[in-house]
Amino acid sequence: LSYRWLLNEFPVFIPLDKRRFVSQTNGNLYIANVEASDKGNYSCFVSSPSITKSVFSKFIPLIPQTDRAKVYPADIKVKFKDTYALLGQNVTLECFALGK
C-alpha cells in the first residue's frame, strides 16, 4: 500500500518536507510544529499498485490553536516490533518525539 495525504480537495497533496512526514508503515500523517497555514481538512489517500485500486478517507478537520502556554516535556514514544534484516540490507525504523 502507498499512503498520501491531501488538504481540502483533490488533487492538492501535502508536500513532504522537514515538518511533514507520512508513515508508509501505518499511513499516519505527522506534522512537527503545527502552523496556522496547516489549518484545513485532511484526507488520507491509499492506493495499491498491485490491484490498481485507490480509496480516500473521510475528511478530518485540523484547527491549530494559538494558545502557546501549553509546553510539553520531551516524550519519546517507541514501539518497535522485532525487526530482522539480512546482512547488508537496509532497515528503516520510525521514532517520533513530542515536545518543543
C-alpha positions as CSV (number, residue, x, y, z in Angstrom):
1,L,0.0,0.0,0.0
2,S,1.0,3.6,-0.6
3,Y,-0.2,6.4,1.6
4,R,-0.6,10.1,0.7
5,W,-2.5,12.9,2.3
6,L,-4.4,15.7,0.7
7,L,-5.5,19.1,2.0
8,N,-9.0,20.4,1.4
9,E,-9.5,18.9,-2.1
10,F,-8.2,16.5,-4.7
11,P,-5.5,16.7,-6.1
12,V,-3.9,19.0,-3.6
13,F,-1.5,16.5,-2.0
14,I,0.6,17.6,1.0
15,P,4.2,18.1,0.1
16,L,6.5,16.2,2.4
17,D,9.3,18.4,4.0
18,K,11.1,18.8,7.3
19,R,7.8,19.4,9.1
20,R,5.5,16.8,7.4
21,F,6.0,13.1,7.2
22,V,3.7,10.3,6.2
23,S,4.5,6.8,7.7
24,Q,4.4,4.2,5.0
25,T,4.1,1.7,7.8
26,N,0.7,2.8,9.1
27,G,-0.3,5.8,6.9
28,N,-0.2,8.3,9.8
29,L,0.5,11.9,9.0
30,Y,2.9,13.6,11.3
31,I,3.3,17.4,11.5
32,A,6.1,18.9,13.6
33,N,5.5,22.4,14.9
34,V,1.9,23.0,13.5
35,E,1.5,26.4,11.9
36,A,-1.6,28.4,11.2
37,S,-1.2,27.5,7.5
38,D,-1.8,23.9,8.4
39,K,-5.5,24.6,9.0
40,G,-7.8,22.7,6.8
41,N,-9.5,19.4,6.1
42,Y,-7.2,16.4,5.6
43,S,-7.9,13.1,3.8
44,C,-5.8,10.0,3.5
45,F,-5.4,8.6,0.0
46,V,-4.4,4.9,0.0
47,S,-3.5,3.2,-3.2
48,S,-2.4,-0.3,-4.1
49,P,-0.4,-0.7,-7.3
50,S,-0.9,-4.4,-7.3
51,I,-4.7,-4.2,-7.7
52,T,-4.8,-0.7,-9.2
53,K,-7.3,0.5,-6.6
54,S,-7.4,3.7,-4.5
55,V,-9.6,4.9,-1.7
56,F,-10.0,8.2,0.3
57,S,-10.7,8.5,4.0
58,K,-13.3,10.9,5.3
59,F,-12.0,14.4,5.7
60,I,-10.5,15.2,9.2
61,P,-10.5,18.9,10.2
62,L,-7.4,20.4,11.7
63,I,-7.7,23.7,13.6
64,P,-4.4,24.9,15.1
65,Q,-4.8,26.5,18.5
66,T,-3.0,29.8,19.1
67,D,-2.5,29.1,22.9
68,R,1.3,28.9,23.2
69,A,1.1,28.5,27.0
70,K,1.0,24.7,26.7
71,V,4.5,23.4,26.5
72,Y,5.0,19.7,26.6
73,P,8.1,18.0,28.0
74,A,10.0,15.7,25.6
75,D,8.2,12.4,25.4
76,I,9.8,9.8,23.2
77,K,7.4,7.1,22.1
78,V,9.0,4.0,20.6
79,K,7.0,0.8,19.8
80,F,9.3,-1.3,17.7
81,K,8.3,-4.9,16.9
82,D,11.1,-7.4,16.4
83,T,12.9,-6.4,13.2
84,Y,15.1,-8.7,11.2
85,A,17.3,-8.0,8.3
86,L,19.8,-9.8,6.2
87,L,23.4,-8.6,6.5
88,G,23.9,-5.7,4.1
89,Q,20.1,-5.0,3.9
90,N,18.7,-1.5,4.8
91,V,16.3,-1.2,7.7
92,T,14.1,1.8,8.4
93,L,12.9,2.5,11.9
94,E,10.4,5.3,12.8
95,C,10.7,7.2,16.1
96,F,8.8,10.3,16.9
97,A,9.3,12.7,19.9
98,L,6.7,15.0,21.2
99,G,7.9,18.3,22.7
100,K,9.4,21.6,21.8
